[in-house]
Amino acid sequence: MNNQTVISKFLLLGLPIPPEHQHLFYALFLAMYLTTVLENLIIIILILLDFHLHTPMYLFLSNLSFSDLCFSSVTMPKLLENMQSQDPSISYVGCLTQMYFLMVFADMENFLILVMAYDRYVAICYPLHYISIMNPKLCVCLVVLSWVFTMLYSLFHTLFLGRLSFCGDNVIPHFFCDISALFKLACSDTYINELLIIVLGGLIIASYARIVSSILKVSSARGVYKIFSTCGSHLSVVSLFYGTVIGVYLCPSANSSTVKETTMAMMYTVVTPMLNPFIYSLRNREIKGALIRIICNMKISL
């Protein structure tokens, strides 16, 4: 007898928050989401309006801010809606759609962080040739290729996931349609999807290993100081983002609890997009200078 059923919707269990604390956490998550949107919008607008920021690094940062804004917007509105709803469900099509866009912007963040690491690598190891290497054509190509690759990669993932068969259980112990949670509900083989995750993870790790090995050839004390002063912010973001992603998707524990997985997911879906603007940009003197110039110009025009 075939125990596979047609799933029309999934039930998102959300966060393990006691009912008496729901309103408090709702206000907290709403504030975090609005902060994320405001921070990233400010950075995007500043980079667009101030020609002093039309450099390779700020091109990448503007795309990272847009990706962070969208990444957070894929999950947070649904989480906030479900916290106030008596029916925290999501349709099958809605679940796949959410997962597609989640992967697009998550993978885009992966590639943008990697491209920014390459940019810092060129700045450290080839400072005299930086302008000729990181020319506008190459920078635009890197950004466009990152967007194209992530959209195609996410599309393949979603198409293969759409071919899976699910058993009767439609409960997702998460606050969004997480791919690892869907794997656990699937009755059919998830080998191709898991292989795609491993291939992408291996590609990113190998790229970072290549960049780090090249940078570590700078053996002088001055060179080491320059590395940490130039890449300190980048290393903070990489540690926070990749540490949680690797823990959830590449090195999952067989006995890991739902609470632990949900907490780690909150770190890279909610906390990281909120912290990225501050770590990378809002405490940057050039960004502060651009903000002051735009405010002064607005006052003059008024």
C-alpha positions as CSV (number, residue, x, y, z in Angstrom):
1,M,0.0,0.0,0.0
2,N,1.4,3.4,-0.9
3,N,1.6,5.7,2.2
4,Q,2.6,8.8,0.2
5,T,0.1,11.6,0.1
6,V,-0.3,14.8,-1.8
7,I,0.7,17.7,0.5
8,S,-1.2,20.9,-0.2
9,K,0.2,22.8,2.7
10,F,2.8,22.7,5.5
11,L,2.4,23.7,9.2
12,L,5.2,25.9,10.5
13,L,5.6,25.4,14.2
14,G,7.6,28.6,14.5
15,L,9.8,29.4,17.5
16,P,9.6,27.6,20.8
17,I,8.4,30.7,22.7
18,P,6.0,30.4,25.7
19,P,2.6,32.0,25.0
20,E,3.0,34.6,27.7
21,H,6.2,35.9,26.0
22,Q,4.8,36.0,22.4
23,H,4.1,39.7,22.4
24,L,7.5,40.6,23.8
25,F,9.3,38.5,21.1
26,Y,7.0,39.8,18.4
27,A,8.0,43.4,19.3
28,L,11.7,42.3,19.4
29,F,11.6,40.6,16.0
30,L,9.6,43.5,14.5
31,A,12.2,46.0,15.7
32,M,15.0,43.8,14.4
33,Y,13.4,43.5,11.0
34,L,12.7,47.2,10.7
35,T,16.2,48.0,11.8
36,T,17.6,45.6,9.1
37,V,15.4,47.3,6.4
38,L,16.3,50.8,7.5
39,E,20.1,50.1,7.7
40,N,20.4,48.4,4.4
41,L,18.2,51.0,2.6
42,I,20.4,53.8,4.0
43,I,23.5,52.1,2.6
44,I,22.0,51.5,-0.8
45,I,20.8,55.1,-1.1
46,L,24.1,56.5,0.1
47,I,26.1,54.4,-2.4
48,L,23.8,55.4,-5.2
49,L,23.8,59.1,-4.5
50,D,27.4,59.7,-3.5
51,F,30.0,59.4,-6.4
52,H,32.8,59.1,-3.8
53,L,31.4,55.6,-3.1
54,H,31.4,54.4,-6.7
55,T,34.3,52.0,-6.1
56,P,34.5,48.2,-6.4
57,M,34.1,47.5,-2.6
58,Y,31.0,49.7,-2.4
59,L,29.5,48.2,-5.5
60,F,29.7,44.8,-3.7
61,L,28.4,46.3,-0.5
62,S,25.4,47.8,-2.1
63,N,24.5,44.4,-3.6
64,L,25.2,42.8,-0.2
65,S,22.8,45.3,1.5
66,F,20.1,44.6,-1.1
67,S,20.6,40.8,-0.7
68,D,20.5,41.2,3.1
69,L,17.3,43.3,2.9
70,C,15.6,40.7,0.7
71,F,17.0,37.7,2.6
72,S,15.4,39.0,5.8
73,S,12.2,39.9,4.0
74,V,11.7,36.3,2.8
75,T,11.4,34.9,6.3
76,M,10.6,37.7,8.8
77,P,7.2,38.9,7.6
78,K,5.9,35.3,7.5
79,L,7.3,34.7,11.0
80,L,5.6,37.9,12.4
81,E,2.3,37.0,10.7
82,N,2.4,33.4,12.1
83,M,3.1,34.7,15.6
84,Q,-0.2,36.6,15.5
85,S,-2.1,33.9,13.7
86,Q,-4.0,30.9,14.9
87,D,-3.2,29.0,11.6
88,P,0.5,29.2,11.0
89,S,0.4,27.3,7.8
90,I,2.0,27.9,4.4
91,S,0.8,26.4,1.1
92,Y,3.0,23.8,-0.8
93,V,3.6,26.3,-3.6
94,G,4.2,29.1,-1.1
95,C,6.7,26.9,0.7
96,L,8.7,26.1,-2.4
97,T,8.6,29.8,-3.4
98,Q,9.9,30.9,-0.1
99,M,12.6,28.3,-0.2
100,Y,13.6,29.4,-3.7
101,F,14.0,33.1,-2.8
102,L,15.7,32.2,0.5
103,M,18.3,30.2,-1.4
104,V,18.8,32.9,-4.0
105,F,19.6,35.6,-1.4
106,A,21.5,33.3,0.9
107,D,23.7,32.0,-1.9
108,M,24.0,35.6,-3.2
109,E,25.3,36.6,0.2
110,N,27.8,33.7,0.0
111,F,29.1,34.7,-3.3
112,L,29.2,38.5,-2.5
113,I,31.2,37.7,0.7
114,L,33.5,35.6,-1.4
115,V,33.9,38.3,-4.1
116,M,34.6,40.9,-1.3
117,A,37.3,38.5,0.1
118,Y,38.9,38.4,-3.4
119,D,38.8,42.2,-3.5
120,R,40.6,42.4,-0.2
121,Y,43.1,39.8,-1.4
122,V,43.9,41.9,-4.4
123,A,44.2,45.0,-2.3
124,I,46.6,43.3,0.1
125,C,48.7,41.3,-2.3
126,Y,48.7,43.5,-5.4
127,P,48.2,47.1,-4.1
128,L,49.9,48.7,-7.0
129,H,47.8,46.8,-9.6
130,Y,44.5,47.0,-7.6
131,I,42.9,49.6,-9.9
132,S,43.8,47.8,-13.1
133,I,42.8,44.3,-11.8
134,M,39.5,45.4,-10.1
135,N,38.4,47.5,-13.0
136,P,34.7,48.4,-13.4
137,K,34.1,45.8,-16.1
138,L,35.4,42.9,-13.9
139,C,33.4,44.1,-10.9
140,V,30.2,44.3,-12.8
141,C,30.8,40.9,-14.3
142,L,31.5,39.4,-10.9
143,V,28.2,40.8,-9.6
144,V,26.1,39.8,-12.6
145,L,27.6,36.2,-12.7
146,S,26.9,35.9,-9.0
147,W,23.3,36.8,-9.5
148,V,22.8,34.5,-12.5
149,F,24.6,31.6,-10.9
150,T,22.6,31.8,-7.6
151,M,19.2,32.1,-9.4
152,L,20.0,29.1,-11.6
153,Y,21.4,27.1,-8.7
154,S,18.3,27.8,-6.6
155,L,16.0,27.0,-9.5
156,F,17.6,23.6,-9.9
157,H,17.3,23.0,-6.2
158,T,13.6,23.9,-6.2
159,L,12.8,21.9,-9.3
160,F,14.4,18.8,-7.8
161,L,12.7,19.4,-4.5
162,G,9.4,19.7,-6.3
163,R,9.9,16.2,-7.6
164,L,10.1,14.7,-4.1
165,S,7.3,12.7,-2.6
166,F,6.2,13.5,1.0
167,C,4.6,11.2,3.5
168,G,1.6,12.1,5.6
169,D,3.5,14.4,8.1
170,N,3.4,18.0,7.0
171,V,4.7,19.6,10.2
172,I,7.9,21.7,9.8
173,P,9.5,22.4,13.2
174,H,10.8,25.7,12.0
175,F,9.7,29.3,11.4
176,F,10.3,29.0,7.6
177,C,10.5,26.4,4.9
178,D,14.0,25.2,5.6
179,I,15.4,22.7,3.1
180,S,16.9,20.4,5.7
181,A,13.5,20.2,7.4
182,L,11.8,19.3,4.1
183,F,14.4,16.6,3.6
184,K,13.3,14.9,6.8
185,L,9.7,14.9,5.6
186,A,10.5,13.5,2.2
187,C,9.8,9.8,1.4
188,S,11.8,9.8,-1.8
189,D,15.6,10.1,-2.3
190,T,17.1,13.5,-1.6
191,Y,20.5,12.6,-2.9
192,I,20.6,15.2,-5.7
193,N,19.7,18.1,-3.4
194,E,22.2,17.1,-0.8
195,L,24.8,16.7,-3.5
196,L,24.1,20.3,-4.7
197,I,24.6,21.6,-1.2
198,I,27.9,19.7,-0.8
199,V,29.2,20.9,-4.2
200,L,28.4,24.5,-3.4
201,G,29.9,24.3,0.1
202,G,33.0,22.6,-1.3
203,L,33.4,25.3,-4.0
204,I,33.2,28.1,-1.4
205,I,35.5,26.5,1.0
206,A,38.1,25.7,-1.7
207,S,37.9,29.3,-2.9
208,Y,38.5,30.7,0.6
209,A,41.3,28.2,1.1
210,R,43.0,29.5,-2.1
211,I,42.6,33.1,-1.0
212,V,43.8,32.5,2.6
213,S,46.8,30.5,1.5
214,S,47.9,33.3,-0.9
215,I,47.4,36.0,1.8
216,L,49.4,34.0,4.4
217,K,52.4,34.2,2.2
218,V,52.7,37.8,3.5
219,S,55.1,36.9,6.4
220,S,56.2,40.3,7.7
221,A,54.6,41.7,10.9
222,R,53.5,44.7,9.0
223,G,51.8,42.5,6.4
224,V,50.0,40.5,9.1
225,Y,48.8,43.8,10.7
226,K,47.6,45.0,7.4
227,I,45.7,41.8,6.8
228,F,43.8,42.0,10.1
229,S,43.2,45.8,9.8
230,T,41.9,45.4,6.3
231,C,39.9,42.2,6.8
232,G,38.8,42.4,10.4
233,S,35.2,43.3,9.5
234,H,35.1,40.7,6.8
235,L,36.3,37.9,9.1
236,S,33.7,38.8,11.7
237,V,30.9,38.4,9.1
238,V,32.4,35.2,7.7
239,S,32.7,33.7,11.1
240,L,29.1,34.6,12.1
241,F,27.4,33.7,8.8
242,Y,29.4,30.6,7.8
243,G,29.7,29.2,11.3
244,T,25.9,28.8,11.6
245,V,25.3,27.8,8.0
246,I,28.0,25.0,8.2
247,G,26.6,23.8,11.5
248,V,23.0,23.5,10.1
249,Y,23.6,22.3,6.5
250,L,27.1,20.9,6.0
251,C,27.8,19.3,9.4
252,P,24.4,18.5,10.9
253,S,24.4,16.4,14.1
254,A,22.2,13.4,14.2
255,N,21.1,14.2,17.7
256,S,20.8,18.0,17.3
257,S,17.7,19.5,18.8
258,T,15.1,21.5,17.0
259,V,15.7,24.4,19.4
260,K,19.4,24.4,18.6
261,E,18.8,24.3,14.8
262,T,16.2,27.1,15.0
263,T,18.6,29.3,17.1
264,M,21.4,28.8,14.6
265,A,19.0,29.6,11.7
266,M,17.9,32.8,13.5
267,M,21.6,33.8,13.6
268,Y,22.1,33.7,9.8
269,T,18.5,34.7,8.7
270,V,17.8,37.5,11.2
271,V,20.9,38.6,13.1
272,T,23.5,38.6,10.3
273,P,21.5,40.7,7.9
274,M,21.0,43.2,10.7
275,L,24.7,43.3,11.8
276,N,26.2,43.3,8.3
277,P,25.4,47.0,7.6
278,F,27.0,48.1,10.9
279,I,30.0,45.8,10.7
280,Y,30.8,46.7,7.0
281,S,29.5,50.2,6.5
282,L,27.8,52.3,9.1
283,R,30.9,52.6,11.2
284,N,33.0,53.3,8.1
285,R,34.4,56.9,7.8
286,E,33.6,57.1,4.1
287,I,29.9,56.1,4.7
288,K,29.7,58.6,7.5
289,G,31.2,61.3,5.3
290,A,28.7,60.4,2.5
291,L,25.8,60.7,4.9
292,I,27.0,64.1,6.2
293,R,27.5,65.4,2.6
294,I,24.0,64.3,1.5
295,I,22.4,65.8,4.6
296,C,24.2,69.1,4.0
297,N,23.1,69.1,0.4
298,M,19.5,68.5,1.4
299,K,19.7,71.4,3.9
300,I,21.2,73.7,1.2
301,S,18.5,72.7,-1.3
302,L,15.8,73.5,1.2
